[in-house]
Amino acid sequence: MDHAGSGKAHADVDVLDEETAARLAELFSALSDSSRVRILSALAQGEMHVGALAHVVGISESAVSHHLRGLRQMRLVRARKEGRFVFYSLDDDHIADLFRCGLDHVRHG
């Protein structure tokens, strides 16, 4: 029996390939800033524009825009333009699930 107690031999362990592991690490790195996490928390409640996010999160609009740029590059949020406003939302249900699982872990762990 191996150290984890699963009964599997080490040679049978299915380890992530390097590219997938690097992409997952980059995803978690994107969540390593409390302002970005608070932005995601606000967007988990629904779509918002930069000004509203800045007000809710308590940081400047330029800081929110900076964080949103990175979150968009990581495909964690998406943008929708309406008139002169750009509205942001979580990219998909996976992001909401990831956020909720992490939150459950820190609240109950």
Secondary structure, 3 states (H helix, E strand, C coil): CCCCCCCCCHHHCCCCCHHHHHHHHHHHHHCCCHHHHHHHHHHHCCCEEHHHHHHHHCCCHHHHHHHHHHHHHCCCEEEEEECCEEEEEECCHHHHHHHHHHHHHHHHC
